[in-house]
Structure formats: structure tokens, C-alpha cells
Amino acid sequence: MKILLLGSGALKIGQAGEFDYSGSQAIKTFKQNGHEVVLINPNIATVQTDPKNFAPSGNCADKVYFLPVTIDFVEKIIKKEKPDTLALSFGGQTALNCGLELEASGFLSKHNVSVMGTPVDVINATEDREIFVQKCTEVGVLTPRSIPARNMEDAIAASEEIGFPLIMRAGFALGGKGSGFCEEREDFQAMVKDAFAFSPQVLVEEDLRGWKEVEYEVVRDEADNCITVVNMENFDPLGIHTGESIVISPSQTLSNAEYQMLRTVAIKMTRHLGIIGECNIQYALDPNRPTEYRVIEMNPRLSRSSALASKATGYPLAAVAAEILCGKTMPEIPNAITKVTSSFFEPALDYVALKIPRWDLQKFRKVSHQIATEMKSVGEVMALGRNFPEVLQKAIRMLAIGSEGILDSPIKFKHKKDIEENICIASPRRLFALAEGLFFDHFTLEAIWEMTKIDHWFLQQIKRITDQAKCLQKNGKKLDKATLKQSKILGFSDTEIARLTNQKTADIRTLRKKYGIIPITKQIDTLAAEFPAQTNYLYTTYLGEKDDV
């Protein structure tokens, strides 16, 4: 079978680069199943188009067309290559929109080209807000009060019905383009005009700012086997694009009842719509009324969160989705980790994974540093660890912004008022302002919650870090084992501990090794005790040289 896979379009902020992982995994899987793959992707700096990944490995596309993913170019390639089927799920919103256009024009049926996995009418049902709300209502699933509009007059009428403030989103758009909050009636028409420049449909919705934002990654096969692979929770409340927010997996502030309620809704909607392959569902959850939720949207494709979810859990979402599109069921697909059991399982994590976006806004003239519903980040990092403070501090170090942790701010705040302003406005500076505000006792947790609506649990975890930093300063050079160990548990680097205690990094490292504080997990310790002859192998394989960790 010849498969035409649509890539994610030209590289730009908010789209394309995030989907290289899913596309690469899909191509590899299709090839391993004996299919011929033709790829359309204009990005020369991606894994899936890199000539080094071509033959003899046999895991990359047979042909690559470095052309825009638009209906004009795709039609020409279909006429030339005559593919049997089209893969839309691995190229983000760009590929999905192009596939919808091709189907609507009748071109695919004319050339006998089918669409793999989720049918086009189902894709359209998730993308067209009016149809999506109707589908949710059919099975009693709650959505935000929303009115779609396709012209200025309808949009103005919808705004009067919803009331201000409101959320305005552009349908069929990637990276939140054309979306935003509208506080006043006077600003509405200008925002609508801007949104219509990106999309034929504008969604006027109720303002749910302050609600938690949670998402689930779901996989379903043609035999109706359906699982939720992982769930993720945004550090920021609703109102910040997921690509702009700190995201932790699994969720930390949901009760089991809340987790199971949203999981049930995810599976119910995936089955009701008839999605085949992988999808992602995003929720708003009222922090004051745990049973009150709204389904914000569903993506019938691999999303930008899918790569994070795959790497966080070890469950290769894109590869499994591609296997399902090839006709396999989940019980038939081997577990990528055990190689013995099947992929029909939901991973249970005994650790947490956290993602922080990376911004380079200083490179752009006249750009606002405030972040909201449109993406401005240019990348992201992921950290793994045992608790939220640990992964938060690890991730900050990985951003390569010159910071050793949450209290080593690359931004120098001038005074309390400056810190307060940076706490109130969502921006790349907010996290560091939060830490300084707590470290210097400028604000209470309740005061910060009033300014940000960030969940109390997250704020308490940041306070654990700032309290420990105070403890380090108090101890100074008289650093005892308990304080040093607790600091390492909370993610402090040796360099940061040295800075806070006015010592050298080498001295802290020597002291830490003297106390026997080294990052060895309980599992590796147990294995080493059980198999003493393999001790060196275990430590060097999993942790590096034992004496140097």
C-alpha cells in the first residue's frame, strides 16, 4: 500500500516543529509494516526529512517532497504518485485542515484516495464547533457556552448573548492563532476582524478563567478497545495556551473521583465520535465545584502534547496510532517496553514529568511579553523526577537561560511593586517573581492565589523550595546531612546550594558524597543487593559511574 503522509507545514512559532516526532514515528512504523511512504514536508531541518535517516535503514519515507502542505501542491502530488491512502493524523492542524479541504472538494473520491484511521466526517465534527457541541450534547457531555459565527454580524450578536468578558477563539486554527480574551465591547470588532483573517469560523465563548486546565491522551482501535494513556495538568489556570504553560504529568491536584470522571468522559466521547487512532481531549475543571467541568476541545490527531506524553510514559503514542491505522488492534501491538505484553494498558507512573516552554521574546521588537491564548514559545524542555519541586528546578536549569533554579532569577526585580506586577501578569517572568515574593515574605500564599488563581497546591510546592532556600542560608557553612539531603530531594543543584551557603560547588559535592547522598533509586539498590556480582554493571548502566553521580 502506498501512503501519502502530510507533514506539518513551514516552521514558525506555534506550529510545525512539535509534530516532527509523531511524523517520524509514523513513517518508521508504516515502513516496518511493509508500506511505501511518500512524505510532503517543506522543513529541511527535521528528523523525518534528514537524508541521514534514509536507506539503508528503511525507516524513513521512500520519497520526500519539500513543498508547502496546501491543497494545490498536495493535489499535484496525488496525481503524480497515485497513493492508496492519506495519513492526516501526524502533521498537526495544518495537515488536518488540508485533508478536510481535499475531501470537501471531492478530489479524494475522484482519485480513489481513502483517509487512514479517523473518518473525515468525524474529523470535521471535532473541528467544527457547532457540530462538536451537538455531538457532546448527545451523550450528556458538558461544553463551554459557545456560539459559532461566520461573519461580523453573527459574532456581534453572539457577544451580546454571551456577555463580557468573553473568550474568542478562531476555529480550525493552530497555536491559538486569532484567539484571546475580550474584556470590553469596544475591543470586540477589531479582535473578530483579526480572527477572520485566520479562520472562516469564530467561536464566542463564556469566560472560564481561573478554572483548572487538564488534558487526556486517548487511544482507540477499530475493535473499540479504548484507553487513556496519560493525563496532564497545567500549572496555570485556563486562559494560557497549553504550549505556553508549565505542564505536569500525571495530574497532581485532582482527586481520584475527578480523575475518573474526566477519564470516563474522554473514553465516552472518543467512542461516540468514532475516532480511530490517537486523540487528545482538553478540559476546564472548576476548582470550587469538582463535578463541574467543560470539554474545551478534542483533537482527532497527534497533538503537541503527544510527544511529551510519549516520552513521559514510555508509551509510543505515534507508533501505536500508526499500527492501528495499519489495521491492528491494541492487544496485537507489542508493548514497546516489555516486548512481551501488549500496548493495551494504561501506564502507571511512580514519578512525574514536567514541561516548561522556552521563550526568546527579547529577539523580537515591540512584542508583548504577556502570554495568553496565542503561542509565543519557541521550544520546551522536559524533566523527570520524584516530586514537583525537583522537576521544576531541573527543568529551569535545562532551559539554558543562565538559571540554576527557581530562586536564581535571570531577571533582577527592582522592588516589591515590580515583583507584584510580574506576578499579576502571565509572562516568562512570573515563575521567578512568585519565588522571590515568597522568599522575601512579600506576599502570602493566599495573596498570590488571588493575583494568579494558580492552584494552592502548586504554590505550596514553590513555598517548599523557598523555605528550604532560607534554611540553606541559615545553615551556611555548617550544612548538616538532613538539610543537604532535603535540598537535593527538592531539586537544588550543588551550584545553587553553594550560592545560598556561600561556598564552592566542589565543596558541596565533596560534602554530599561524604554524607552518601547520591541519586540512586530504591529499585537499583534492591537489584544490586540481590545480585552483588552485577553491582558495577547496574550502576554504570543506569546512573553512570557510581563514584561520580
C-alpha positions in Angstrom: 0.0 0.0 0.0 1.3 3.5 -0.9 0.7 6.0 1.9 0.9 9.8 1.4 1.7 11.4 4.8 1.1 15.1 5.2 3.7 16.9 7.3 3.1 20.0 9.5 3.9 22.9 7.1 6.5 25.6 7.4 8.4 26.1 10.6 7.0 29.0 12.6 6.2 29.9 16.2 3.2 27.8 17.3 3.4 25.1 14.7 5.3 22.5 12.7 8.4 21.6 14.8 6.4 20.0 17.6 5.0 17.4 15.2 8.3 16.1 13.8 8.3 13.4 16.5 4.9 11.9 15.6 5.5 12.1 11.9 8.9 10.3 12.2 7.4 7.6 14.3 4.6 7.1 11.9 6.9 6.8 8.9 9.1 4.3 10.7 6.0 2.2 11.7 4.5 2.2 8.2 7.7 1.1 6.7 8.1 -1.7 9.2 4.6 -2.9 8.1 5.8 -3.1 4.5 4.1 0.0 3.1 5.5 2.6 0.7 5.6 6.1 2.2 5.5 9.4 0.4 6.1 12.5 2.6 5.2 16.1 2.0 7.1 18.4 4.4 8.8 21.7 3.5 11.0 21.6 6.6 14.6 20.6 5.7 15.7 20.8 9.4 13.6 17.9 10.8 14.3 14.2 11.6 11.8 12.9 9.1 13.4 14.8 6.2 17.0 14.3 7.1 18.8 12.3 4.3 20.9 10.5 7.0 17.7 8.7 8.1 17.0 7.3 4.6 18.2 3.9 3.2 19.7 1.6 4.2 17.8 1.8 7.5 14.5 1.6 5.6 12.7 3.5 8.3 12.1 6.8 6.5 10.0 7.9 3.6 10.6 6.5 0.2 10.1 9.9 -1.3 10.1 13.4 0.2 8.5 16.4 -1.4 9.8 19.7 0.1 6.6 21.5 -0.7 4.0 23.5 1.2 1.2 21.4 2.7 -1.5 23.2 0.8 -4.3 21.8 -1.3 -2.7 23.0 -4.6 0.6 21.2 -4.1 -1.0 18.1 -2.5 -3.3 17.6 -5.4 -0.4 17.7 -7.8 1.5 15.1 -5.8 -1.6 12.8 -5.6 -1.9 12.9 -9.3 1.7 12.1 -9.8 2.2 9.5 -7.0 -1.3 7.9 -7.1 -1.3 6.9 -3.4 -3.8 4.5 -2.0 -4.4 6.4 1.2 -3.7 9.6 3.1 -2.4 9.9 6.6 -3.6 13.2 8.2 -3.1 12.5 12.0 0.7 13.1 12.2 1.0 16.7 10.8 -0.9 18.8 13.3 -3.7 21.2 12.4 -2.1 22.1 9.0 -2.3 18.5 7.7 -5.8 18.1 9.1 -7.1 21.3 7.5 -5.6 20.3 4.2 -7.2 16.9 4.3 -10.6 18.4 5.1 -10.3 20.7 2.1 -9.3 17.8 -0.2 -12.3 15.8 1.0 -14.8 18.7 0.7 -13.7 19.4 -2.9 -14.4 15.8 -3.9 -10.8 15.4 -5.1 -10.0 12.4 -2.8 -13.1 10.4 -4.0 -12.3 11.3 -7.6 -8.8 9.8 -7.4 -9.8 6.9 -5.1 -7.8 8.0 -2.2 -9.0 7.0 1.3 -8.2 8.6 4.6 -6.4 6.4 7.2 -8.0 6.0 10.6 -10.5 8.5 11.8 -13.1 9.2 9.1 -13.2 12.7 7.6 -16.7 13.4 8.9 -15.5 12.6 12.4 -12.6 15.0 12.0 -14.9 17.7 10.8 -17.2 17.0 13.8 -14.4 17.8 16.2 -13.1 20.8 14.2 -16.5 22.5 13.5 -17.5 23.8 16.9 -21.2 23.8 16.2 -21.2 20.1 15.2 -18.9 19.3 18.1 -21.2 20.8 20.7 -24.1 18.9 19.3 -22.1 15.6 19.5 -21.2 16.3 23.1 -24.8 17.1 24.0 -26.0 13.8 22.5 -24.1 11.9 25.3 -24.6 14.4 28.1 -21.0 15.9 28.0 -20.7 19.5 29.1 -19.0 22.1 26.9 -18.4 25.9 27.4 -21.4 28.0 26.5 -20.3 28.8 22.9 -21.7 30.4 19.8 -20.1 29.9 16.4 -20.1 32.8 13.9 -19.1 33.0 10.3 -19.5 36.8 9.8 -19.2 40.0 11.8 -22.9 40.4 12.3 -23.3 36.9 13.8 -20.2 37.5 16.0 -21.6 40.7 17.4 -25.0 39.1 18.2 -23.2 36.2 19.9 -21.2 38.6 22.0 -24.3 40.3 23.2 -25.8 36.9 24.1 -22.7 35.6 25.9 -21.8 38.8 27.6 -18.5 40.4 28.5 -15.8 39.5 29.4 -15.7 36.6 27.0 -13.2 34.3 25.2 -13.0 34.5 21.4 -11.3 31.6 19.5 -10.7 31.0 15.8 -11.9 27.6 14.7 -9.6 25.3 12.7 -6.6 27.3 13.9 -3.2 26.0 15.2 -1.3 27.5 18.1 -4.3 29.6 19.3 -3.9 32.0 16.4 -6.6 34.6 16.3 -7.7 33.8 19.8 -7.9 35.9 23.0 -9.9 37.4 25.8 -12.1 40.3 25.2 -12.9 42.4 28.3 -14.8 45.3 26.7 -17.4 45.6 23.9 -15.3 48.4 22.3 -12.4 45.9 21.5 -14.5 43.1 20.1 -14.9 44.1 16.5 -11.2 44.5 16.0 -10.5 41.1 17.5 -13.1 39.4 15.3 -11.7 41.0 12.2 -8.3 39.7 13.2 -9.7 36.2 13.9 -11.4 36.0 10.5 -8.1 36.6 8.8 -7.0 33.1 10.1 -10.2 31.2 10.1 -13.7 31.0 8.5 -15.3 30.4 11.9 -15.1 32.4 15.1 -16.2 31.0 18.5 -17.6 33.3 21.1 -17.4 31.6 24.4 -18.1 32.1 28.1 -15.1 33.2 30.2 -13.9 30.3 32.4 -10.6 31.9 33.6 -9.5 30.6 36.9 -10.6 27.0 36.2 -8.1 24.2 36.1 -6.9 23.0 32.7 -6.5 19.2 32.3 -6.0 17.0 29.2 -6.0 13.3 28.4 -4.3 11.4 25.6 -6.6 8.7 24.4 -6.1 5.7 22.0 -8.8 3.6 20.3 -8.7 0.9 17.7 -11.3 -0.4 15.2 -12.4 -3.1 17.6 -13.4 -0.4 20.1 -10.6 -1.1 22.5 -10.0 2.3 24.2 -7.6 3.5 26.9 -6.4 6.8 28.3 -2.7 6.6 28.2 -1.9 9.6 30.4 -3.4 12.8 31.8 -1.6 16.1 32.2 -2.4 19.2 34.2 -1.4 22.8 33.5 0.3 24.8 36.2 -1.5 27.9 35.0 -5.3 28.1 35.2 -7.4 28.3 32.0 -6.5 31.2 29.8 -2.9 30.3 29.0 -2.3 28.2 25.8 -1.1 24.7 26.7 2.0 25.3 24.6 2.7 28.4 26.8 2.1 26.8 30.2 4.1 24.6 32.5 2.5 21.2 32.3 2.9 18.2 34.7 2.0 14.6 34.2 0.3 12.9 35.8 -2.0 15.5 37.3 -1.2 16.5 40.9 -4.2 18.3 42.2 -7.1 16.1 41.0 -8.8 13.7 43.4 -9.4 10.2 42.3 -13.1 11.0 41.7 -12.2 13.9 39.5 -9.6 11.9 37.6 -12.0 9.0 37.0 -14.9 11.4 36.0 -12.7 13.1 33.3 -11.3 9.7 32.2 -14.8 8.3 31.7 -15.8 11.4 29.7 -12.7 11.0 27.5 -13.5 7.4 26.6 -17.2 8.1 26.1 -16.5 10.9 23.7 -13.8 9.0 21.8 -16.2 6.1 21.3 -19.2 8.3 20.5 -17.4 10.2 17.8 -15.7 7.0 16.4 -12.1 8.2 16.5 -9.6 5.6 15.3 -6.0 6.0 16.4 -4.9 8.7 18.9 -6.7 11.8 20.1 -6.4 14.4 22.8 -9.2 15.9 24.9 -8.9 19.1 26.9 -11.0 20.1 29.9 -11.7 23.1 32.1 -12.4 22.0 35.7 -14.0 24.3 38.3 -11.7 24.3 41.4 -14.6 25.2 43.7 -17.1 22.7 42.3 -15.2 19.5 41.4 -18.1 17.9 39.5 -18.3 21.0 37.2 -16.2 20.5 34.0 -16.3 21.7 30.4 -14.8 19.9 27.4 -12.8 22.7 25.7 -11.9 20.8 22.6 -10.8 17.5 21.1 -8.0 17.0 18.6 -8.6 13.9 16.4 -4.8 13.6 15.8 -1.5 13.5 17.5 -1.2 16.9 19.3 1.9 18.8 20.5 1.3 17.2 23.9 1.6 13.7 22.4 5.4 13.8 22.2 5.6 14.9 25.8 3.1 12.2 26.8 5.1 9.5 24.9 8.4 10.5 26.4 7.0 10.9 29.9 5.3 7.5 30.0 7.4 5.4 27.6 4.2 4.6 25.6 4.9 5.5 21.9 1.6 7.1 21.0 2.5 7.9 17.4 3.8 4.4 16.7 0.8 2.7 18.3 -1.5 5.0 16.4 0.2 4.2 13.1 -0.1 0.4 13.9 -3.8 0.9 14.5 -4.1 2.8 11.2 -2.5 -0.3 9.5 -5.4 -2.4 10.8 -4.0 -3.8 14.0 -5.8 -3.8 17.4 -4.1 -2.8 20.6 -3.9 -6.4 22.0 -2.0 -7.3 18.9 0.6 -4.5 19.2 3.6 -5.4 21.4 4.4 -3.3 24.5 7.4 -1.1 23.5 9.0 -1.5 26.9 8.4 -5.1 28.0 8.3 -6.5 24.4 6.1 -9.3 25.8 2.8 -7.8 26.9 0.6 -5.7 24.6 0.0 -2.0 24.2 -3.5 -2.4 25.6 -2.6 -1.0 29.0 -2.6 2.3 30.8 0.8 3.3 32.2 1.1 3.7 36.0 3.8 6.3 36.8 5.7 6.3 40.1 7.4 9.5 39.0 6.4 12.9 37.5 7.3 14.6 34.2 7.2 18.3 33.8 7.4 20.5 30.7 8.4 24.2 30.7 8.3 26.3 27.5 11.3 28.3 26.3 10.8 31.9 25.0 13.1 34.1 23.1 10.9 37.2 23.1 13.8 39.6 23.5 14.7 38.8 19.9 11.5 40.4 18.6 11.0 44.1 18.5 7.8 45.6 20.0 6.5 42.2 21.1 4.5 41.9 24.3 6.0 39.6 27.0 2.5 38.7 28.2 1.4 35.2 27.4 -2.2 34.1 26.8 -4.2 32.1 24.3 -1.8 32.5 21.4 1.6 30.7 21.3 4.8 32.6 21.6 7.2 30.0 22.9 9.9 28.6 20.6 10.5 25.3 22.3 10.2 23.4 25.5 12.2 21.1 27.9 11.0 18.1 29.9 12.3 16.9 33.3 11.7 13.7 35.2 11.8 13.3 39.0 10.0 12.1 42.1 8.2 15.3 43.0 7.1 18.7 41.6 9.8 20.9 43.2 12.5 18.5 41.9 11.3 18.5 38.3 10.5 22.2 38.3 14.1 23.1 39.3 15.6 20.6 36.9 13.6 21.9 34.0 14.6 25.5 34.8 18.3 24.5 34.6 17.6 22.8 31.3 16.2 26.0 29.7 19.7 27.3 29.3 18.7 30.8 30.4 21.5 31.1 33.0 19.4 30.0 35.9 20.3 27.2 38.4 16.8 27.1 39.9 13.7 29.0 40.7 15.5 31.4 43.0 18.3 32.1 40.6 16.3 34.5 38.5 17.8 35.8 35.2 15.6 38.8 35.8 16.5 41.3 38.5 13.4 42.7 40.2 13.8 46.2 41.5 11.4 46.3 44.4 8.2 44.7 45.9 5.9 46.6 43.4 7.9 45.2 40.5 7.6 41.7 41.8 3.8 42.2 42.3 3.4 43.4 38.7 5.2 40.4 37.4 3.1 38.0 39.5 -0.1 39.6 38.2 0.8 39.3 34.5 1.3 35.9 33.0 4.7 36.1 31.3 8.0 34.2 31.3 9.0 36.3 34.4 6.0 35.2 36.6 7.6 32.0 37.9 10.7 33.8 39.2 8.5 36.6 40.6 6.4 34.1 42.6 9.6 32.6 44.1 11.0 36.0 45.1 7.7 37.1 46.5 7.6 34.1 48.8 11.3 34.0 49.6 11.3 37.6 50.9 7.9 37.2 52.5 6.4 40.0 50.4 3.2 38.1 49.9 1.2 35.2 51.5 0.1 32.2 49.5 -3.5 33.4 49.6 -2.5 36.8 48.2 -0.6 35.2 45.4 -3.6 32.9 44.7 -5.8 36.0 44.5 -3.5 37.5 41.9 -2.9 34.4 39.8 -5.6 31.8 40.5 -2.8 29.2 40.3 -3.8 26.2 42.4 -2.9 26.4 46.1 -1.1 23.1 45.9 1.4 24.3 43.2 2.0 27.5 45.2 2.6 25.4 48.4 5.2 23.4 46.5 7.0 26.5 45.4 7.0 27.6 49.0 8.7 24.4 50.0 11.5 25.4 47.7 11.8 28.9 49.1 11.6 27.7 52.7 14.4 25.3 52.0 16.5 28.0 50.5 16.0 30.1 53.7 17.1 27.0 55.7 20.3 26.7 53.5 21.1 30.4 54.0 20.6 30.0 57.8 22.9 26.9 57.9 25.6 28.5 55.8 28.9 26.5 56.0 27.5 24.4 58.9 25.5 22.3 56.5 24.2 19.1 58.1 23.3 15.9 56.3 19.5 16.2 56.8 19.4 19.8 55.3 21.6 18.8 52.3 19.6 15.7 51.6 16.3 17.6 51.7 17.7 20.2 49.4 18.6 17.5 46.8 15.2 16.0 47.1 13.7 19.4 46.3 15.8 19.7 43.2 18.6 22.1 44.3 21.8 21.7 42.3 25.1 21.7 44.0 25.9 25.0 42.4 22.7 26.6 43.8 23.3 25.2 47.3 26.9 26.6 47.1 25.5 30.0 46.2 23.0 30.0 49.0 25.5 28.8 51.6 28.4 31.0 50.3 30.6 28.0 49.4 32.2 26.5 46.4 30.4 23.9 44.2 33.2 21.4 44.6 33.0 21.7 48.4 29.2 20.9 48.3 29.8 18.0 46.0 32.5 16.6 48.3 30.3 17.0 51.4 27.4 15.4 49.6 29.4 12.3 48.7 30.8 12.2 52.2 27.3 12.0 53.6 26.4 9.3 51.0 23.8 11.5 49.2 23.8 10.2 45.7 20.9 9.8 43.2 20.4 6.0 43.4 16.9 4.8 43.2 15.5 2.2 45.5 15.0 -0.2 42.6 18.7 -0.2 41.6 19.7 -0.5 45.3 17.5 -3.6 45.7 18.8 -5.2 42.5 22.4 -4.5 43.5 21.8 -6.2 46.9 20.2 -9.2 45.2 22.8 -9.5 42.5 26.1 -8.3 44.1 28.2 -9.6 41.2 26.3 -7.2 38.9 26.6 -4.1 41.1 29.0 -2.2 38.9 27.0 -3.0 35.7 23.8 -1.8 37.3 25.2 1.5 38.5 27.1 2.3 35.3 24.2 1.3 33.0 21.5 3.2 34.8 23.3 6.0 36.6 26.8 6.5 35.3 29.9 5.8 37.4 28.8 5.3 41.0 31.6 7.5 42.4 30.8 10.3 40.0 27.0 10.6 40.2 
